[in-house]
Amino acid sequence: INLVEFLFGGDPMTADSFQFPEVSQEVIGEARYAVFRYPAVPAGTESQITPEATVDLAGDSWAPLQNGVAGIIIESTAEGYFVKMPADVRQYLRLIIASAL
């Protein structure tokens, strides 16, 4: 958790006053997407960020998401790091952060 806080510019010693990540809906074409927004990833970071998804929290079947595969859209901009996935009430998302620190 501390790595996430520091990577995204948060303070691990204080409670966040906003939802993390921010979650919203977006319609792209005719499909409804769940949009997960994280703060922008600092330029020059040596960390590797990989979103993973599963439909079974009890199992260990997390799979990495790839931009452009199965409707997944991953964007890293100055406004934030976005993971957009076709909406599915049974799908869960996590963000894996591996640091070279």
C-alpha positions in Angstrom: 0.0 0.0 0.0 2.8 2.4 0.8 4.3 1.9 -2.7 1.0 2.7 -4.3 0.6 5.8 -2.1 4.1 7.1 -2.9 3.9 6.2 -6.6 0.7 8.1 -7.1 1.7 11.0 -4.9 -0.4 10.2 -1.8 0.6 10.3 1.9 0.3 6.8 3.5 0.1 8.5 6.9 -3.3 10.2 6.2 -6.6 8.7 5.1 -7.6 9.4 1.5 -10.6 11.7 1.1 -11.5 10.4 -2.4 -12.4 7.0 -3.9 -9.2 5.2 -5.0 -9.5 4.3 -7.8 -12.2 6.6 -9.1 -14.8 4.4 -10.9 -17.2 5.6 -13.5 -19.1 4.4 -16.6 -18.6 5.4 -20.2 -20.4 4.3 -23.4 -17.9 3.7 -26.2 -19.7 2.9 -29.5 -22.7 0.9 -28.3 -20.9 -0.9 -25.4 -21.0 0.2 -21.7 -17.5 0.3 -20.1 -16.4 0.4 -16.5 -13.7 3.0 -16.2 -11.1 2.9 -13.4 -9.1 6.1 -13.0 -5.9 6.2 -11.0 -3.7 9.3 -10.5 -1.2 10.0 -13.3 1.9 7.8 -13.2 5.0 10.1 -12.7 7.1 10.5 -15.8 10.3 8.5 -15.7 9.1 6.0 -13.2 10.8 2.7 -13.2 7.8 0.9 -11.9 5.8 -1.5 -14.1 2.0 -1.3 -13.7 -0.1 -4.2 -14.8 -3.9 -4.4 -14.5 -5.3 -7.8 -13.9 -8.9 -9.1 -13.8 -10.8 -12.2 -12.6 -14.4 -13.3 -12.3 -13.6 -15.5 -9.3 -12.3 -13.8 -6.2 -12.1 -17.2 -4.3 -9.7 -18.7 -6.9 -6.3 -17.7 -8.0 -7.1 -17.0 -11.7 -6.0 -13.4 -12.2 -5.1 -12.7 -15.8 -3.1 -9.6 -17.1 -5.1 -7.2 -19.2 -3.7 -6.1 -22.5 -4.6 -2.9 -24.3 -6.7 -3.6 -27.4 -7.5 -7.2 -26.4 -11.1 -8.2 -25.7 -12.2 -4.6 -25.8 -9.8 -3.4 -23.0 -8.5 0.1 -23.3 -5.5 1.2 -21.1 -4.4 4.8 -21.3 -1.7 6.7 -19.4 -2.0 10.4 -19.7 -1.2 13.5 -17.7 -4.7 13.4 -16.4 -4.5 9.9 -15.0 -3.9 6.2 -15.6 -7.2 4.7 -17.0 -8.3 1.1 -17.4 -11.5 0.8 -19.4 -13.1 -2.6 -19.6 -16.5 -3.8 -21.0 -18.9 -3.7 -18.1 -19.5 -7.1 -16.4 -21.0 -7.4 -12.9 -18.9 -10.5 -12.2 -15.5 -9.0 -13.1 -12.9 -7.7 -10.6 -9.9 -5.6 -11.2 -6.6 -5.2 -9.4 -3.5 -3.2 -10.2 -0.1 -4.9 -9.8 2.8 -2.6 -9.3 6.4 -3.9 -9.5 9.1 -1.4 -8.7 12.7 -1.5 -9.7 13.5 0.3 -6.4 
